[in-house]
């Protein structure tokens, strides 16, 4: 088949998919226009073209969605765990049937290469499967108190209506990572996706409808005025849980608002991940890991390796190998063959990457490859490798969120630990060493909630995802994930004997 014919078929698929997408708010089981009648234009960052126009929620729409979640909560909380599990499993099965459509949609609205989008579909689907299995495993305990005067019953109950705020960079996986455990626990939800990438969430809720979702259990509001819509929901006394993934600054403001109602909160915030390569590391594995940890999702991931801290004895060879790999990357729209690096999400992201690189170079860093925005349509930035990045450079303090790999040399293990921990963030770290004892020491010494030891990607639905320090509160995924949506009750009964 000719390339032109392939392109025509892909264009036809895109058009059909976008035409089939809902464009309204989803409240109480109904698709509807926003109360104020305004709309949001969703653009393809690879071309700058508008691909879909959707409803723009007002604060009144947000509260209507919360009304629906509150109304649906008693019945959903009383629904047997097995029935909740079966809904999630049906959703998983439908996602497998529609995986190519979801992957294409994410590539259109977010820009990630199609191969990576397929990977996100697989990853996001696992949260549906995992929490379908966890729904019926919520446990309590029963036994005598120490004095022998009564029996203690400890039980778990759904926390109540939840407000889930998802980011733009992983539009499917972040939705399933929050919605699946909430539904498994018996909670109802209002979901607010990012205005930059709302289409995947709308398509996913349509899938939940097809899986048999009861009315009001999941409600979705898309809005261009996030703060104005979110604050009344967060401050409403009926809301009992807030889960947010995004920047630390926004998370701090939401925590202030949540304090009024003493809400249960889960916060997955910023990162500044160190990637430490010791002189005894297997460099082939370390380079592979660095490429995966840095350039996944075009560097737009909170888990992206932000600071490559490499032992001075191997820093030059590591830089040479990484640069050679990066120079082979293809840049373009994610649907094109051979593309490794798609567009950044918008022009602000390009400007930020350029400013961080320019600052590092002005302070003495060397550009091995890349280092410039790409001319033409779309918001592209060249994949970049910097060496000899100096202390005090902005790129070592700020989350890059772009395809820029910054290398800092070190001399001793203590130096590596000091450099790695020299940040307010503590989401994830990566360490490459063939020394087992050193690896164990680094597990103990690095101040992060997750760590990859000789691996460059740590995310897994069966693992607790979350950070220390300014990187957040709570955990998503794993056995811990469902407990974020449960509350504990202790009951004492008289001694039956």
N, C-alpha and C positions, 0 to 999 in steps of 0.2 A: 504494500500500500504506500502511495506517495506521501511525503510529508504534508503536502497541501491537503490531501484527502483526510489525513489524520487530524489536521488542524480544523477542518470543516466539521468533522464529526464531534470533536471536542467542543467547539463553539456551539454546536447544536445541543449537546448535553448540558452545557452551562446555561444556555437560554431556557431550556425546559426545566432545569432544576430551579432556577431563580423564579420562573413564572409560577411554579408549584408551591413556593414558600409562602407561609402566612405572613401578613404585613401588619397585623394588629397586636394589641395587648391581649393576654390570655388571663381572664379573670372569671372565677366561678365556672370554669368549664366552657366559657364562650370567648370567641375571638371578636374583639371590638375595637373601634377607633378610640383615640384618646379624647378625654373630656374637652380639651381646649382646641382640638382640631389641627394642631401643628404636626409636622413630620420631621423625620431624620433621614438624611441622605447617607447611605452606606457606600463607601468607595473601595475600589480595588487599588491597593497601594502600589502595585506594579505598573499601573497605567494612569492613575488619578481619575478614572472614570466612575461615575455613579452607577452602581449595579442594582440597587434596590432602594426604595423609599418606604419607610415603615412609620408606625405610629409613635408619637412622642408623648410620654405620660406626664401628667401634671401631679402635684401633691395629692389632689383629690383622687386621682386614679390609683396612686400608691396606697392610700387608705382604703379604697374599695377592694384592692387586692388583699389587704390585711383582713378586712371584714370577711372575705370569702375563706381565707385560711382559718380564721377563728371559728367560723360557722362549721367548717368541715372537720375540725380537730376532734371533737368528742367521738364521732363515728369512726374516724380513721384510727384513733388511739385504741378503740375497742375492737378493731378488726384483728382477727387471729394472725399471729406472726407468720404462719405458713402462707396465708393469702397475700400478705404484704411481700413475702419472699417470691411468690410465684409471679406477681406483677413485675418485680425487678428482673426476674429471669426471662420473662417474655420480652421485656425491653432489651435485654442483652441479645436475645436471639434475633430480634428485629434489627438491631444495630449491625449484626453480622451480615444480614441480608442487604442492608443499605450502606455498607461501609464505603463503597466507592463514591457514592453521592456525598456522604459526610466529608470525606477526604477532599474532594473537589471543592466543596463549599468553603472549607477552611482555607484552602489555597487561594480562592477568589477573594475572600474578605480580609484575610490576615497576611497572606503573602508567602507562607512557608512552602518549600518545595513539596510536591505531591507525595514523594516517598516519605518525608517526615510527617505529613498529614496522615498518611495511612498508619504510621506508627502511633500517632496520637489517638486514632480511632481504636486501635488495639489496646492501648493503655487506658483510655477512658472507659472502654467496655468492661475492663477488668473490675472497675469499681462497682458496676452493676452486678457482675457475677459474684464478687467477693461479698458484698453486703446482702445479696439475696441469700447467701449461705449463713451470714452472721445474724440475720433477723430472728431466727428461731433458736439462737444460742445465748440469748441474754439470760443471765443467771442471777439468782439470789442465794440466800443461805438461811438455815434454820438450825437452832440448837439451844441448849440451856444456857442461862447466864451463869457466871462463875459462882454466884451465891446459891444457885439451885432453887431460887424462888420463882422463876418464871422461864418462859421460852421466848427467844429473840427471833423475829422474822425480819430479814433484810431483803427488800425487793427493789427492783428498778422500774422506773416509769418514764414515759416520754416527757420531755421538758416542756413542750407546748409549741405554739406557732413560732416559726423561725424566719429570719430575714437573711438571705444569702446573697452576697455581693461578689460577683466573679470578675476576673480580669480579662484583658483582650488577648493575651499571648497564647493561652491554651483554652480556646473557647468551649471545646467539648469536655476535655478531661477535668477542668476546674468545675464545670457544671455537674458532671456525674460524681466527682469526688465529694461534693457537698449534698447534692440531692439524694443520692443513694443511701447514705447512712441515716439521713433525716427520715426518709420514708421507712427504712427498715426498723427504726426505733419507734415509729408510730407518730412522728411529727408531721405537721403540714407546713408548707413553705410559701414565701414570696421570694422570687428570684429576680435580681436586677443585674443583667449582663452589661458589660461595657458597651458604650455607644459606638465604639470603633468596630466591634465585631459581635453584633447581636444576632446575626442570622443563624449561626449554628445552634444557639440556645433555642431559638424559635422552632427550628427544624426538629430539635431533640424533644421539645414538649409536644410537638405534633406526633412524634413517635410514641411518647408516653400515652397520648390519647388513644392511639391505635392499639396499645397494649392493654387498654382497659382502665386507665386512670380515673378514679372517681372525681366528680366535680369539686373544685375548691382545694384539693389536696396539694396541687402545684399551681402557682399563679406567677405570671411573668409580666414585668413592667419594663419597657425600654424607654429611656429618657435621655435628653440632652442636658438636663439640669439635675445632675445626680444628687448634689447636696440638698437641693430644695425638696426633692422627692424622698430622699432617704431619711432626713432628720425627723419628720413627723412620724414615720414608721418606727424608728429607733426609740423615740420618746413616748410612744403609745404604751400605756401600762399593760395592754394585752399581749404585747410581744414578750417572749421569754428567752430568745436566743438570737445572737448575731454572729454570723460567720463572714469574714472578709478576707479576700486575697488582693493585695495591692501594695501601694507604697507605704512606708512607715509613717510619713506625715499624715496621710489620710487616715491610717489606722489609729493614730493618736487622737485625732479629732473624733472619730467614731467611738473610741473608748471613753472619752469625756462625756459624750452624749449617752452612752450605755450605762454610765455610772448612776444616772438619775433613777433608772429602773432596776439597778443591780442585775443587769442581764448576764446570763451565761455568754461568754465570748470566745470565739476562736479567731486568731489573727495570724495569717501567714503573710509576713511583711517582707521588707527588703533583704538583700543579701550582698555579701562582698567576699565570695568564696576564695580561699587560698588553695592553690594547687602546688603541692610541695614535691619536688623531685630531688631525691638524695643521690649522692655519687655512686651508690651501689645499685641504683634502679636499673631495671631492664628498659633501655631507652626505646626500643621498638614498642613495648607496651605503653610506656609513658607518653610517647608521641601520639599513639592511637587514642589513649585516654584523654589527652589534652585536646585533640581535635573534637572528640565527642563532647567533652565537658564545656568547651568554649563555644563551638560553632553550632551546637544544637539549636534549632529554632532561630538561626541567624544571630545567635548570641543573646536573644531576647528571652531569657529565662532567669528566674531568681536563683536557680541552682548553677548558673553558668560560672565557670572558672573566671574570676575577675583578676586575680593576681597570680601569675606563674612564678613561684619562688623556687629557683633552681640552683643547685650547688654549683659553685664557681668552676669546679673542675670539669663539669659536663655541660655548663651553660651554653658554650659556643656550639658544641655539637648538637645539643638539643635544639637550639635556635635554627641551625642550618637545616635540620631534618623537618622541623615544623614549617619553616618558610617554604621549603620545597613542596610540601603537601599543600599549603595554602595557595601557592602560585598556580596549582592545578585546578582550583575551584572554578566552576562555571557560574556566572552571574546572569540572572534574568528572571523572567516570570516563572513561577513555580511549576507551571504546567508544561514547560519546555523540557525536552530531553537534555540530560547532562547538567542541569542546573543544581548547584549545591547551595548557593547564596541567593535568596530572594530579596525583596525590598524590606527596608525597615518600615515600621507601621505608619509613620507620617514624617513630615519635614522636621518637626521638632526633634525627633529621634536622630535624624541625620545631623542636624545642627549640634546636638549634644555630643555625638561621637566625634565630630570634627573638632569641637572645642576641647575635648579631653585629649585628643591626639596632639593638637597644636600646643596645648599647655605642656604636655610631656616633652615634646620636641624642644620647646623653648627652654626647658630645664635641663636638657642634655641627652634625652633619649634618641635612639637611632631608629629610623624606619627601614626595616628589612624588605618589606613589600607593602603595597597598598598606601593607605594614608590620605585618601581623598574621596569626596563624594563623586558619584558617577553622573555625568551629564546625560540629559535626555528625560523622557517621561518616567514617572515613577520616583520612589524615594529610596534610592540605592546608595550604599556606602561600600567602598572596596574592602574586602577582607584584608586585615592589616596585622602585621607582626612588628612589635616594638621591642627593642633590647636596651639594656642599661637604663631602665627607668629609674629616675632619681627619687630619693625620699622627699616628701612634700608635694609630689605631683598629684594633681587632682584625680588622676585616673586610679590612684591607689586608695583613695578615700571614697569615691563615688561609684555607685553601681553603673557599669558601662551600658548595658542593655544594647549591645551592638557587636559586630564581628571584628573586635579588636583584641588581640592577644598581647598582653604586656608582661615582659620578663624582667624579674628582679633577681640578682645573684645573692647567694649567702655563703657563709664559710663553715659554720658549726651548727649542730642540732639545736642548741639553745637560740642561735640567731634565727633559725627557721621558725621555731615556736614563737619567738617574740614578734617576728614579722607577721606570721599567720594570725596571731591573736590581737594585733594592733588595729582593731576596728570595733565599732559599736555593734556590729552585726555578728550573728552566730548561727547561720542557717546550715551550711554544709561545708565540708572541707574534703580535699582529696590528697592522698599521700601515696607516693611510689617509692618503695624500698624493698629489697630482697632480704632484709634483716628482720627476722620475726620479732626479736626483742624490741627493736626500734619501732616497728609497727605497733606493738602493744603499748609502748610508751606514748606514741602519738595519739592513740585512742584516749589515753588518760589525760594528755596535756592540751589538746586542741579544744577550744571553747566553741563547739558547734553541736547542734542537735542531731546532725547526721554526718556520716563520714564514708567516703569511698576509699578503701585500702587496696590499691592496685586495680581499681576500676574507675571509669570515668562517668558512669551514669548510675545513680542510686535509686531512682524513683521506682516504686513497685506498690501495687494496690494492697499487698499483704503486709506492708511495712508502715510504721508510724512516721508520717512526714511532718516536719516542723522544726523550729529553731529555738535557740537560746538568745538571751539579751534582747536587742532591738529588732530581732528577726521574728518575734511573735510569741503567741500563747497558744497552747493546745496542740493537738495532733490530728491529722487527717489520714485515713487509711489504716490498715492493720486492725488488730483486735481493739486497739485504743479508739479508733475512729467512731464507732457507734456510741461509745460512752460519752462523747461530747454532746450527744442529743438525749441523754438519759439523766434522770435525777434519782437519788437514793432515798428510800423511806425505811425507817426502822420502826418496828412495832413490837411491843412487849405484851405477852399474854400471860395469864396466871399459870402457875405450875399445875399441870393436869393430874398430878398424883398426890 
